[in-house]
Amino acid sequence: MMGPKRQFEMIYPPIIKQYLKAIEPRYWSFIRDSLEAQLRFEPDSEARNSKPLKRPAVFGAKWKVRFGPNNRFRAFYRIDYGEQEVVILAIGEKTGNRLVIGGEEIEL
């Protein structure tokens, strides 16, 4: 019999507010709700929309998750197992091959 799933606390550092300002406000609660739903219990579960990064990428992230209409949003995060936390390091919007975080294009 399996025990209850571990629940992780979602951590949004202050810089995340700056990144969100580059995204239409109508998406803000959708972004928060999507991240909470996808990452709160199994942030290290590899799936179609969440994957570990082959090498630490933007902002030192080790994982990324994509979500939203046409998977247009990307969140980069790390997992702190000791504290049971998922730390969101960046949130951006991807259109075609362009990823924009906080109004700046980021190379992956």
Contact map, one row per residue, 1 for C-alpha under 8 A:
111000000000000000000000000000000000000000000000000000000000000000000000000000000000000000000000000000000000
111100000000000000000000000000000000000000000000000000000000000000000000000000000000000000000000000000000000
111110000000000000000000000000000000000000000000000000000000000000000000000000000000000000000000000000000000
011111000000000000000000000000000000000000000000000000000000000000000000000000000000000000000000000000000000
001111100000000000000000000000000000000010000000000000000000000000000000000000000000000000000000000000000000
000111110000000000000000000000000000000011000000000000000000000000000000000000000000000000000000000000000000
000011111000000000000000000000000000000111000000000000000000000000000000000000000001000000000000000000000000
000001111100000000000000000000000000001110000000000000000000000000000000000000000001110000000000000000000000
000000111110000000000000000000000000000100000000000000000000000000000000000000000001110000000000000000000000
000000011111000000000000000000000001000100000000000000000000000000000000000000000000111100000000000000000000
000000001111100000000000000000000000000000000000000000000000000000000000000000000000111100000000000000000000
000000000111111100000000000000000000000000000000000000000000000000000000000000000000001110000000000000000000
000000000011111100000000000000000000000000000000000000000000000000000000000000000000001110000000000000000000
000000000001111111000000000000000000000000000000000000000000000000000000000000000000000000000000000000000000
000000000001111111100000000000000000000000000000000000000000000000000000000000000000000000000000000000000000
000000000001111111110000000000000000000000000000000000000000000000000000000000000000000111100000000000000000
000000000000011111111000000000000000000000000000000000000000000000000000000000000000000000000000000000000000
000000000000011111111100000000000000000000000000000000000000000000000000000000000000000000000000000001000000
000000000000001111111110000000000000000000000000000000000000000000000000000000000000000001110000000011100000
000000000000000111111111100100000000000000000000000000000000000000000000000000000000000000110000000001000000
000000000000000011111111100000000000000000000000000000000000000000000000000000000000000000000000000001000000
000000000000000001111111000000000000000000000000000000000000000000000000000000000000000000000000000011100000
000000000000000000111111101100000000000000000000000000000000000000000000000000000000000000011000000000000000
000000000000000000011111111100000000000000000000000000000000000000000000000000000000000000000000000000000000
000000000000000000011011111100000000000000000000000000000000000000000000000000000000000000000000000000000000
000000000000000000000001111111000000000000000000000000000000000000000000000000000000000000000000000000000000
000000000000000000000011111111100000000000000000000000000000000000000000000000000000000000000000000000000000
000000000000000000010011111111110000000000000000000000000000000000000000000000000000000000000000000000000000
000000000000000000000000011111111000000000000000000000000000000000000000000000000000000000000000000000000000
000000000000000000000000011111111100000000000000000000000000000000000000000000000000000000000000000000000000
000000000000000000000000001111111110000000000000000000000000000000010000000000000000000000000000000000000000
000000000000000000000000000111111111000000000000000000000000000000000000000000000000000000000000000000000000
000000000000000000000000000011111111100000000000000000000000000000000000000000000000000000000000000000000000
000000000000000000000000000001111111110000000000000000000000000000110000000000000000000000000000000000000000
000000000000000000000000000000111111111100000000000000000000000000000000000000000000000000000000000000000000
000000000100000000000000000000011111111100000000000000000000000000000000000000000000000000000000000000000000
000000000000000000000000000000001111111100000000000000000000000000000000000000000000000000000000000000000000
000000000000000000000000000000000111111111100000000000000000000000000000000000000000000000000000000000000000
000000010000000000000000000000000011111111100000000000000000000000000000000000000000010000000000000000000000
000000111100000000000000000000000011111111100000000000000000000000000000000000000000010000000000000000000000
000011110000000000000000000000000000011111100000000000000000000000000000000000000000000000000000000000000000
000001100000000000000000000000000000011111111000000000000000000000000000000000000000000000000000000000000000
000000000000000000000000000000000000011111111000000000000000000000000000000000100000010000000000000000000000
000000000000000000000000000000000000000001111100000100000000001000000000000000100000000000000000000000000000
000000000000000000000000000000000000000001111110011000000000000000000000000000000000000000000000000000000000
000000000000000000000000000000000000000000011111111100000000000000000000000000000000000000000000000000000000
000000000000000000000000000000000000000000001111111000000000000000000000000000000000000000000000000000000000
000000000000000000000000000000000000000000000111111000000000000000000000000000000000000000000000000000000000
000000000000000000000000000000000000000000000111111000000000000011100000000000000000000000000000000000000000
000000000000000000000000000000000000000000001111111100000000001111000000000000000000000000000000000000000000
000000000000000000000000000000000000000000001111111110000000001110000000000000000000000000000000000000000000
000000000000000000000000000000000000000000010100011111000000011100000000000000000000000000000000000000000000
000000000000000000000000000000000000000000000000001111111000111100000000000000000000000000000000000000000000
000000000000000000000000000000000000000000000000000111110000010000000000000000000000000000000000000000000000
000000000000000000000000000000000000000000000000000011111000010000000000000000000000000000000000000000000000
000000000000000000000000000000000000000000000000000011111101110000000000000000000000000000000000000000000000
000000000000000000000000000000000000000000000000000010111111110000000000000000000000000000000000000000000001
000000000000000000000000000000000000000000000000000000011111100000000000000100000000000001000000000000000101
000000000000000000000000000000000000000000000000000000001111100000000000000100000000000011000000000000000000
000000000000000000000000000000000000000000000000000000011111110000000000000001000000000010000000000000000000
000000000000000000000000000000000000000000000000000010011111111100000000000111000000000010000000000000000000
000000000000000000000000000000000000000000000000000111111001111100000000000111000000000000000000000000000000
000000000000000000000000000000000000000000010000011110000000111110000000000111000000000000000000000000000000
000000000000000000000000000000000000000000000000011110000000111111000000011110000000000000000000000000000000
000000000000000000000000000000000000000000000000111000000000001111100000011100000000000000000000000000000000
000000000000000000000000000000000000000000000000110000000000000111110011111000000000000000000000000000000000
000000000000000000000000000000000100000000000000100000000000000011111111110000000000000000000000000000000000
000000000000000000000000000000100100000000000000000000000000000001111111100000000000000000000000000000000000
000000000000000000000000000000000000000000000000000000000000000000111111000000000000000000000000000000000000
000000000000000000000000000000000000000000000000000000000000000000111111000000000000000000000000000000000000
000000000000000000000000000000000000000000000000000000000000000001111111110000000000000000000000000000000000
000000000000000000000000000000000000000000000000000000000000000001111111110000000000000000001110000000000000
000000000000000000000000000000000000000000000000000000000000000001110011111000000000000000111100000000000000
000000000000000000000000000000000000000000000000000000000000000111100011111100000000000000111100000000000000
000000000000000000000000000000000000000000000000000000000000000111000000111110000000000111110000000000000000
000000000000000000000000000000000000000000000000000000000110111110000000011111000000000111100000000000000000
000000000000000000000000000000000000000000000000000000000000111100000000001111100000011111000000000000000000
000000000000000000000000000000000000000000000000000000000001111000000000000111110000011110000000000000000000
000000000000000000000000000000000000000000110000000000000000000000000000000011111001111000000000000000000000
000000000000000000000000000000000000000000000000000000000000000000000000000001111111111000000000000000000000
000000000000000000000000000000000000000000000000000000000000000000000000000000111111100000000000000000000000
000000000000000000000000000000000000000000000000000000000000000000000000000000011111100000000000000000000000
000000000000000000000000000000000000000000000000000000000000000000000000000000011111100000000000000000000000
000000111000000000000000000000000000000000000000000000000000000000000000000000111111110000000000000000000000
000000011110000000000000000000000000000000000000000000000000000000000000000000111111111000000000000000000000
000000011110000000000000000000000000001100100000000000000000000000000000000011110001111100000000000000000000
000000000111100000000000000000000000000000000000000000000000000000000000000011110000111110000000000000000000
000000000111100100000000000000000000000000000000000000000000000000000000001111000000011111100000000000000000
000000000001100100000000000000000000000000000000000000000011100000000000001111000000001111100000000000000000
000000000000000100100000000000000000000000000000000000000110000000000000001110000000000111110000000010000000
000000000000000100110000000000000000000000000000000000000000000000000000111100000000000111111000000011000000
000000000000000000110010000000000000000000000000000000000000000000000000111000000000000001111100001111000000
000000000000000000000010000000000000000000000000000000000000000000000001110000000000000000111110001110000000
000000000000000000000000000000000000000000000000000000000000000000000001110000000000000000011111111100000000
000000000000000000000000000000000000000000000000000000000000000000000001000000000000000000001111111000000000
000000000000000000000000000000000000000000000000000000000000000000000000000000000000000000000111110000000000
000000000000000000000000000000000000000000000000000000000000000000000000000000000000000000000111111000000000
000000000000000000000000000000000000000000000000000000000000000000000000000000000000000000000111111100001110
000000000000000000000000000000000000000000000000000000000000000000000000000000000000000000011110111110001110
000000000000000000000000000000000000000000000000000000000000000000000000000000000000000000011100011111111100
000000000000000000100100000000000000000000000000000000000000000000000000000000000000000001111000001111111100
000000000000000001111100000000000000000000000000000000000000000000000000000000000000000000110000000111110000
000000000000000000100100000000000000000000000000000000000000000000000000000000000000000000000000000111111000
000000000000000000000000000000000000000000000000000000000000000000000000000000000000000000000000000111111100
000000000000000000000000000000000000000000000000000000000000000000000000000000000000000000000000011110111110
000000000000000000000000000000000000000000000000000000000100000000000000000000000000000000000000011110011111
000000000000000000000000000000000000000000000000000000000000000000000000000000000000000000000000011000001111
000000000000000000000000000000000000000000000000000000001100000000000000000000000000000000000000000000000111
